[in-house]
Amino acid sequence: MAGQPGGSGLPPASPLTIPMPATHLSGSPSMPASFTSPSIDPNLANNHNLYRSGSGAGGSPAMAPSRAPPASDDEQSLLAGAKEMEAAISALLHDPDLTKRQAANDWLNTYCGQPVVWTVVLYLAFPPPGAGVGGAADVRFFALNILLNKMRSDWGQLSPEDAAEIFETLVRQLPAALAPGMDPVVRSRLCIVIGAAAALAGPNTCYELMEAVERQAEYGVAVELLTALAEEALLRARAHPREVMECLQDCCPKVIRLLERALTSSVADSLPPDTIAKSLTCLARWKQAGLTLSELHREHASLHQALLLALQSRHSAVQDAAVGVLSELLLEVDILPGRDEAVKATIQGLVALRGGPHDSTDSPIVPLVAAIGTAEAGLLSGGGDMEMRLLQWLVELTAGGAAGGGSTAAAKGSGAAGGAAAGGRVGGAGEGAGVGGGGGGGGGEEEVRVMDTAAMAAEVWPKVAKVPRKRRAPALQSGELFTAVLQAVLSASTYPRTSLDDIDVDPDDFLRYREGPAADALEACYLELGAVFLDHVSLLLRSAASWQAAEAALFAAGAASSAILDRAGVGKQQGGGGGEGGRGGEEGVTESETNAARVFLSSLFASLPGSAAVIAKDSANIPPAALVATAMHTVAAFAPFCAHHPPALEAGVLYAVAALHIPNATGKAAAALQSLCDAAAPNLAAARVLAPLMQSCEEALAAAAARGGGGMEVDDRVAVVAGLAAVAAMMPQGEAQPALARLAAPALNTVQQLAPMQDSSPYSQALLSADLRVIAAIVSTVGDKLHAAREASAAGSAAAAASAASSPGGSTAAAAGGGGAAAGSGAEALLLPLLQGAWPSFDLVAARWADDAVVGAALCGLWGATARAVGGQLAPVLPQVIGAAAGMFQRHLHAACLKCLADIVSMPRVGARASAEVQASLAGIPDKLAAALPVLQQTITQTDKGGKSLHRPSRPQGQGQGQGQGPGQLSQQQQQQEQHARALETLQALWDVARAFVAHAPELLLPSPTFLVLCQNAVSCISWADSEAVEAAARFLAETIVGQSLMHVRQMAPEALALAATLPGTWVIPPGLRGAVDDMCRQLGGAVVQEVLSAVAKGAVGHEAEAALADALNALCCTHPRECEAAIVATLSGPSSPCRRAELSPRHIELFVAAATRQPPHPRRRFHCLMSDFGKVSSALMPPEAFEGY
């Protein structure tokens, strides 16, 4: 029927009747009884022009006569529809009954997906005189907002002609917007909608709007219209043609001159602050059309000066807007002449504010100061009085207002470091030219630390460190600047003596600052200072006046761990540490720097905080848990050093094992122990320390259980066990087997006890799943460790031993390295005795606990680890494992079940070489995958990104959580988000299983009818909105079509594919099965082409997903070029072409086809660029002539 969603055959006199599918809105279409009115005839969308005769050009509802003119039946129905919508809006905004508000929201959501809403909402926003609707400001604002949201979200279904009609209708309301009775909020919203309509209508309408602005006597309205046009056309560029961008670029100089006249003339003194702020915001939007800082300073110097003066404004809105404009201009690329002069003028304007009311750590101008440091590190490093003053300011801001600069008495007396900490100056270029250290409040002042300020300032120093020393001013070539920076970062990173709440700092903000900007700045300080940094940290550790200062020193060491290890010759090749930072890429690492790094690390492990008390479990003298946790984090970071330094290894292991007894440090201690054991497993195995280590860890586990609360966290237990298993794997087989048996015994006992039970209590579930994870960690660690050792031995054990013997402590490591991997028979010999005795219990768990998703996931994780570790030795039990894992997947749709199946399919002896029983078990898996896809699709669609398809009103003010939702329960939106994430993870695992079948068992999948079904579903997945789903499906299709792994493929030419197939880790579909893939391509090739081109044209997927889509099309073009050529032409020239915003002529289509199917084919990266450009061309962001370059 005409007018219905998806209908057709509408008369030409209805430009606003746009067939609209239901959008992401849901709810009941029936009107609530509280505001029911006659139903709306959808055909009334044809009559959107009717009410114009009543209002006329420039008509104003505020000036309307009391009696409306006679209306036709169609207009009366349109009026009824507007009243119906007005009643729903009023109920949603004002009705005290939550049920009625919910009903109104549901009705509006559904109604807004109908075509008639375009006309009705316009009628409601600006009704003809005397219509009796649209009188309330909040209703009119709501109606305009509906119109704006539809233009932004459904622009693809709105033609330029329709947008022009909306624009003309709205522009006629501008005089009414200036009437005294018009609400200013409604006026602002009207301006935004006009801008959106003009941008959608095209460049001619944008020029019309510019002419209307020039005629506009009210400056405030002109600014709002200009701002709206720029926001819609420049900041939402994906929705608009390239010609619109060119129009705004053409108009930009005129707009800048208009703003300059207003802000620099005598009229500016009479402008309200709010209007000035809006003018600056307008400038920020229009600069996107091509204004740079150099152009601003060179061609609009008075406007630049006005911006600098606005920084001194007492009105925060004006100041914030000026900071925003200048910061963005500074951070954007600008290669035009005059950039340095413009920056220096800005610096001079900023430095003039020093000592004034805006010179504080929480000042609104701080982002601008940081922006100059980030964008112009080279210019600042070149010296000059103003530049040095700004650097001094940045050092102070880096402390974030930390009291006393965060320095301790010990640090203040430590040579160069102490001089900077005490506030010394750098250089001597005149008063104020030095860079003071510390920054922050003094003595007894109350401290309020501003982490945002500290973070912004800290981000400057890595950039300054990359400036080569020869380009720096003489005063900045010494290390004093970064010594001051080091002290400032330590000040901001130090825990307060009381609590974070006392200094008004959010704990999450504090941790984010330390893990991000602070860590990067500290690494830059080390690369600059070298031994000075290490001396400062060492002295602070030895003489710290508080545990907070010691903790900050340990944090600093850990933050610079990568660079310190590099200079110590551990991990990376010795001498590669100068790199891009510190030395500006000019100088290498000297022997003295290497020795200093090694001495520092040795002393660090020898003086871990409170080591004697921690190891002795002296509760009266054990340091605070936060200090111990940071020490453990630092130890883990330096674990590679311990593999070459036995004293450090011993100190680290003893400290970590003892720290397991400290409740709030257990997690970091477990992670540190795992890192140490993994890095130095050969050393520990050779030292025969595993037995006492296990004993100490068992005591820690028992102590944690005695404290209550469920004992040690599962992740911590897994980390401890995995570390010990790594050591056991490196021992001779006769010693390793009993060690592993002892390590797994507690978990195996629990599994044996709980396996026959049918107790589904949360306690039993948590206990059983945790112990299954522990066993899986043992199996996985042993398998990975021995497989890596076997590969290293095959690659050349003699060379590895010689290299290890030449490094500090290397002879021990080399001797130990031969004990496990060489003497043992591999993972199978160590693990099979352990697993064979426990396997009946695992079978019992699979039978009794199959309905428990958590236990099932843990068991599947164990099966997968076993498949990876022992491979074909699992063959006798594979049919049962495959059946159980598949059954659990059907019950729970859990990703762990699919990962287990993927591991099994990827085993060396599966596929054609497997037994008939195993092949029969695997043969049914693809059918189960295909059956699960519709369920996963429904879940992902219904819970899309937290429930986009399930819109509900926000919780009313004054109401708490919903009924039945306790403090530990998740809200409905959180539950939807978790379901969405789980379904996506399962979907990705599903395509991994499908890829595993294609790679390792193609004879079980490709000849079956299910193969085509899976490929059809993969093609369907491409059209989904989730990038993760699109990427997984596209990669499956790409590798299937090309017939081999794309891991090493750089070009899909036959020669390049043949070469990549010879590299390790690749696979190729046997020639005898290639026919099934070719049949699939012939049947689905057209659909693949259409969906790939449509998905890329929409531009709704991420970069990785777009690359996977490009690979799929590239593979199809290389293997079936003729069919691809026909499909591309049909897709791009057909009525449903994805290029909605661009007109592709036959020549342009021919160019794209030639580029896509050329022989030899483009390299993969080049083809990715081609598809990226296709997306831009399809949205008119790039001319189609761009295809000529391919």
C-alpha positions, 0 to 999 in steps of 0.5 A: 500500500502506498505510504507504508514502509517499503511501499511504492507508487506514490504520486510525484506531488509528495516529495517528502513521502520516503519509504522508511524501514523501521529503524532501531526503535521498538515498542507497541504501535498501538496508542495508549488509551490515555492519549488515543486519537484517530489513526493517521492515514499514511497517505497524508504524507502527500499533503505536507504543503497544506499548512503553508497557506495558513502561515505563509512566508515569515508567518509566526505562530505567535502572531496567528489569528484566533480562528484557523481557515477552513481545512480539507479532510486531508489536512484535518487528518494531518492535524489529528496526527500532530495532536496524537504526537503532541499528546505522546510527547506531553505524556512522555515529558510530564505524566507522573505515571511511569507506565504511561510514560513508558507507553508514550515512549514505545509509541513514539519509537515505533511511530518515528519509523513510519514515513508519515513522521517527516510531515507530521513532525514538521506540522507539529513544530510549525503548525498553521495559525490557529491549528491548536497544536505545537504551542508548548516550547518543550513540545516544539523542541522535541519535535525538532529534535525528532526531525534532526535525529531522523536526518542524522540517522536516516539520511541515506533514505532522504534524497537531496530534493526532500532535504531541500523541501525541509530546508525551505519549510524551516527557513520560512520560520526564521522570522518567527524565531526572532519573535519575542515569544519564541523560546531561545532553546527552540530557536537554537534547535531550529538553526541546527535543523536548518544547517542539517537540512542544508548540508543534506540538500547539497551545495546549492542549498548551502549557498542559499543558506549563506546568502540568508545569513548575509541578509540576517540582521540578528548577529546571534542567529547568523552565528548559530546558523553558521555553526550548525552548517559547519557542524553538520557538513564538516564534522559529519562528513561521512553523510555529505557529498564532496561538493558540500565540503568544497562549498564550505571551503569556498565560503570559509574566508567570508565567514572568518571575515564576518567573525573577525569584524564582529569580535574586533570592532567596537561592536564587540564591547556590546556583545554578551559573553554568551554571543562571544563564546558562540562566535568562537565556537563558530570559528572552531567549526569553520576552521575545519574548512581550511583555516590554519594557525599560520593563516590566522596570524598572517591574514587575520592578526586582529582575530588572533589577538582577540582570541588571546585576549579572550583567554583573560576573560572572566567568563568561563564559556568565552575562555573555554571556547578560546582555548578550544580554538587555539588548541585545535589550531596548534595541534593540526598540521600546518606547513605554511609560512609563518607557523613559528611566528604564530606559535611564538605570538601565542606563547607570548600571550600565554606567558603574559598570564603567569602570576595572574588569576589564571595561573593555577593547576586547575586553570581552563588554559592548562590544555592550551599550555599542554597543546603547545608543548605537544605540538611544538616540542622542537620550537620550545627546545630551541630556547628563547626567553618566552619558550623557557618560561613556558617550559618552566610552567609545564614542569610545574603543571606536571606535578599537578599541584602535588604538595612540596613537589613530592620530594623527600628530604633524602631526594633533595640532597642528592646532587643534581637530582636534589638541586632540581628537586629543591627548585634550582634553575636551568640555564641562565638566559635572564630572569625567568628563563630557567626551568624550575623543578618540583612545582606544586604547593609548599609546606602546610598548604592543603593539597588538591592534586589535579590529575588531568593537568598532570596527565596533559603536561606529562604527555609533553616530555616524551616528545621533548625527549625525541628532539635531538640534542644538537637542536636544543638550546644550550641550557637544555642540553644538560640533564637538569630539565629532565631531572626537574621533570622526573621530580615533578612526575614523581610528585604527581605519582606519589600516593598521599600520606592520607588518602586519595579522597583527601586530595580530591582525586578519583582512584581510577583517574590516579591509576590511569595517570600512572599507567599512561602519561606518567609511565611514558614520561618516566621512561623518557626521563630515563632515556635522557638522564641514564645513570642520574635517573637510576641514582635518584631512584636508588637514593629515594629507595634507600632514604625514603622518609615514607612508604609512599616515596619508596613506592613512587621510586619503585613505580618509576623503575618499573615504568622504565623497565623496558629501556633499563633492560635494553641498556642492560643488554637483556631482552633486546640486543645490547646497544640498541637502547639509544633509539628514538628517544633520549639521544634523539637517535644520535648516540648508542649505549655506552659500556658505562650505561650498561654497567650502571643499569646492571648495578642498579638492577642488582641493588634493586633486587638486593634491597626490596622494601622490607624484604627481611620482614616479608620473608620472615612473615613479621607482621609487625614490620611488614611494609604496607600492602600497596608498597609490596604490590608495586615491588612485585609489579616491578620485579615481574617487569625485570624478570628477564634480568633474573634469568642471567643473574642468580642472586636477583632471581633468588631475592625475587623468588623468595620475596614473591613467595613470601608476599603471597601471604599479604592479602592485598598484594597476593595478585601482584605476587602471584604474577611476579612469581609466574614471570620469574619462573617462566623467564628463569625456568632452566635456572630454577630447575637446575638449582633443584628448588622446585620442591621447597618452592611448592612447599612455600606456595602450598603454605600460602594457599593454606594461609589464604584459605584459613583467612576465609573469603574463599581463599586465594583468587582463582586467577592468582592460583592459576598464575602460581601453578603455571609458574611452578609447572614451567619449572617442572617442565624443564626438569628431567622426566624422572623428577618432573613427573612426580613434581607435576603430580604433586602440583596437580594433586589438590585440584585433581582431588577436588575434581574427583570428589565433586565430579559424581555430585549433582550439586549445582550450588554456586560454591561447588560450581566455583570450586570445580571450575577453578580446579579444572582451570588449574589443571588446564594451566598445568597442561598448557604451560608444560605443553607450551614450554616443551614445544618451544624448547623442542623448536629452539633445539631444532633451530640450533641448540649449539648456537643457543648454548654459546650465546647463553654462555657469553651472557652473565650467568649464562653457563648456568642457564645453558646447563639447565636448558639441557635438562628438561627439553633434551632429556625428556621425551616431550609433553606427552611423556610428562602429561599422559601419566597425569591425565590418564588417571584423572580422565574418568573423573573428567568424563564424569564431570562432562556427564553430570555437570553438562548443564552448568555453563561455567563448569562446561567452559572450564572443562572445554578449556582443559580439553583444548589445552590437552589437545594442544599439548599431547596432540594425537595421543588424545585420539582414543578419547577424541570421540567422547570429547568431541561429542561432549564439547559439541553438546555443551556448545548446543546447550550454552553457545559458549565460546570455550566449547568452540575453542576446544573443538578448534584445537582438536580439529587443528591437531596433527592427526585429525582429518583424513588420518584420523580413525573412522570414529573420530571422523564420524564425530567431527563430521557432525560439527559443521551442522551444529555450527550452522544451526547455532548461527541464527540464534547467535544472530538474533542475540547479537541483533537484540542486544546490539551495543547494550540494547540499541534495539530495545529503547526504554526511557531513562529512570525518572528522577527520584527513583532508585533501582528497579524491583529485584535489583540488588546492589550486586546485580546487573542492570538490564542494560548491563546484562544485554551488554554482557550477552552481546559480548558473549555472543560476539565472542562465540561467533568469532570462535565459530568462524575459527572452527570453520577455518580450522576445518578448511585448513586441517580437515577440509575433506570433512567439510568441503564435500558436505552440503553444510559447507555451502550453508556456512558460506551463505551465513558468512555472506549474511554476516558481512551485512551486520553492523558489528565490526567483529562479526564482519571481520570474522566472517570475511576472514573465513571467506577470504581464506576459503576462497583463496584456498590457503592461509593468508598469514604470509601472503602479500599478493594473491598472485599464483607465484606469491601464493605458492611461495607463501605456502612453503613458509611455516604455519601455513596450509593449503586446500588439496587440489582434489577438494578445490572443486567444492570451493569453486562451486561455492564461488560460482553460487555465492560469488555475486552475493559476496561481491554485493555484500562486500561492496555494500558494507564498505560503502556504508563505512560502518565497520572498522579498519580491520573489518574493512581489510578483511572484506577487501581480502575476500573480494581480492581473493574472489577477483583473483580466482574468478575474475570474469564472474567477479567483473560481471558481479561488480558491474551488476552491483554498481550499475543496478537500482540498489547500487551501494553508491548512494551519494555518488553517480558512477558513470559506466567509465568509472565502473569500468575503472574500478573493475579494471583495478579490482580484477587486474593481472597481476593483482595488486599487493594486498595492502594496495587492494586494501587502499583501493577498497578504502577509496571505494568507500570514500567515492561511494559517499562522495568524499572523493571523486571517482577519478581516484580509480585511475590511480589503480 
